[in-house]
Amino acid sequence: MPYKTQEMVVVTGTSSGIGRATAEQLAAEGFHVLAGVRRQEDADKIKQKNIEPVILDITAIDTLRALAERVEQDPLGRPLRAVVNNAGIAVNAPLEMVPLDELRRQIEVSVIGQVAVIQALTPALLKSSGRVVNIGSVGGKISMPGFGIYSAAKYAMEAINDSLRREMSSFGLNVIMITPGGVSTSLSEKGVTTANRLSKLMTPDQHRRHGRLFDAVKAQAESWATSGIPPKKVAEVVSRAIHASNPRTRYTAGRDSALLTRLVRILPDKLLDRMLRSQMKLQ
């Protein structure tokens, strides 16, 4: 399949994992990738043929304005084919004791920041009849014990994705959700680090109630980090969504995502509750 070569794609959160794999996949296909990273050391690592690192904090309006200006003022006049909204964080802990500042941080980065990117680049995407590709999660379809804060952000992005798609379809802007299951990325490892930090904040009563759950959350995250699908598999799905002349509104990545997104539609809540608790060895 011949790839188009004179188009740009913006990918956020490219220092590692899905973002980096996606940037490398699209660059290999001939796109000029503007790869969002927060630190110069990450920019130095990812810079290669067809990848132009840009310092981007999706919670900082000045860096978003700079990104929009870079796209609008491209010296070669290349159109913006797509923005891949990938940057995010994972705060995993029992809801009873998650500090509210951590909840705000999860929403600020993984919801408000995503919308800010979309808003900044919408003019360029409309001009090129481009597309928004949001990296969701099976956590946006099913909320596991201990993952409620992360799921809250991903559920919110499902709603935003659907609303944006319905608002913009008549203007030629495709909006697509990619739903991976467990992926072997540093996000899982960072989630374990966050869980370890938050576990130290528990009161003795909370520890009696949730000690096992904290262990289960860490074990689940560690399992994804070691046995999840490689990020490249998600990148390949993103590539298909970007290249498709008539893209689907949703794509899954990984067998667990394909299975769980179906099960959640058909199983009664209480049966699903038992299955998830059993999977995490909480009963």
Disulfide bonds with the S-S distance in Angstrom:
none
